[in-house]
Amino acid sequence: MSTLEKPACLLSKIPFEQTNSFSRFFLDYIQGAESLKGFHNGLPTTENLLAQIENRDFPDAHRSVLHQVLIEQYSKTEKSERLEANLEALKSGNTYTITTGHQLNIFTGPLYFIYKIVTVIRACEELKTLRPDCDFVPVYWMASEDHDFEEISYFRYGGKKFEWQTNQTGAVGRFETKSIKHIFDDFLGLPEFFRTAYLKHKTLAEAVRYYVNHLFGDYGLVVVDADDSRLKKLFQPVIESDIFEHTPQQKAITVTEKLEQLGYGTQVHPREINFFYLKDDVRSRIVEEGDKFAVLDTDILFTKEEMKVEIAHHPERFSPNVVLRPLYQEFSLPNLAYVGGPSELVYWLQLKGIFDNFETAFPLLMPRNFAGIITAPIQRKIEQLGLSFEELFKNDQDLVNEKVVEQSTYSLDLDEEKRRIQQIFKDAHQQAEKIDTTLERLIWAEHRKAEKSLEKIEKKLLKAERRNQEVLVNRIYAVKEALFPGGAPQERKDNFLNFYLNDPNFIARCMEAFDPFDYRFHLISANE
């Protein structure tokens, strides 16, 4: 049960199933489908999260390493009192984390990155009110080892795409950021903290830590960069098991097949070896070739003995793929829940067998908050159109047609004419039956032809009335484009700067509006 009261900026909450935005797989999971219960540890309620404390046996040795790594990673970062307290609390056995992970999108990327962070912070605040004897630390796990630069290289503001172009390769967290300067020349008025982040820090990981800390440090958010040899050393048993025995693949395939038998499409395809080799500007797959291990697209080869030595001496060179990154996270953190989007959470359901095999508690899977920000001009259009908030999620064409018909002073359907046509052909069929039964097919073909003619006329009438109601139609499209730019949800397309530059308290506004345990789509008014 949430402790939140409805804030003034919260306009409405729409059930997920009414948004036409989510897969059946995700909806079945969050609605507690009986068939999926064996694939997770319970739905993400506050009650289940508190019960998860009893299942989370996080080794003291891992806590010690985690604390040591974080103190070092934050050594050159200005820290708020709340962040200092959370870093210190992580040494204690009664401290737990709620974690989200995300790529290192430039300038935060799409809005939903902000929403993920807000969700973990709010969840920790809620849990603290219920269990004041425990501490709950919000964590952002940076995907600093990811090598898919194209996905993170741009952001969208005011309908324009700003893109960072660089020829660097390998783990994106290690990229140098000097070449991003051209964006500051193209986008005048970018907040100064971004300039400091990118132009006064050497790597992308350092830059992201800086700006995330600037935005969320006062809330106590801890940023973890897992590209670290000490954290990888803790993961060494899994690295060896995967590379030499292929255990994770076997466990994941078993679970995946069960999900597919239930009719669910799966996203993750486990490989024999689920690690990349990470060194300098290389992050390439490791594959077994006969009695050797090769790194694809390079000349690097290892014998089995050489590979064992490499893992022992340089665990930081082994970077988990999507199958094992979740387990690596849970090896490194005293985590209770993972906060993610709908696609993330359903692929985690393929992985519980791997967690069970390595005797690691499977976290509860929490959907992040989903939201649309409505500006005052758009809200006025919604009111002028007489639209309900639920109607905003209808298909564009369907919504326009419904409103045109609703506002028209004319009848735009030919239902009565269709009924008369139906009766005429029914009478003709009865008369023909008495004379020649072979005429039946001809009569029904002509009937269908007449119906199609009426349907064509109906479409022409509607199209003409849409032209007559051009102002109404354009208003609807303006509303839809604001909330679904280019047909995609606003939160997946627009950057937070679209709102933050007009309202520096935008993040605080999200903190106020979001209820982390209310799994509905939030509509929020913008403060301009």
Secondary structure, 3 states (H helix, E strand, C coil): CCCCCCCCCEEEEEEHHHCCCCCHHHHHHHCCCHHHHHHCCCCCCHHHHHHHHHHCCCCHHHHHHHHHHHHHHCCCCCCCHHHHHHHHHCCCCCEEEEEEEECCCHHHCCHHHHHHHHHHHHHHHHHHHHCCCCEEEEEEEECCCCCCHHHHCEEEECCEEEECCCCCCCCHHHCECHHHHHHHHHCCCCCHHHHHHHHCCCEHHHHHHHHHHHHHHHHCCEEEECCCHHHHHHCHHHHHHHHHHCHHHHHHHHHHHHHHHCCCCCCCCCCCCCEEEEECCEEEEEEEECCEEEECCCCCEEEHHHHHHHHHHCHHHEEECCCCHHHHHHHHCCEEEEEECHHHHHHHCCCHHHHHHCCCCCCEEEECCEEEEECHHHHHHHHHHCCCCHHHHCCHHHHHHHHHHHHCCCCCCCHHHHHHHHHHHHHHHHHHHHHCHHHHHHHHHHHHHHHHHHHHHHHHHHHHHHHHCHHHHHHHHHHHHHHCHHHCCHHHHCCCHHHHCCCCCHHHHHHHHCCCCCCEEEEEECCC
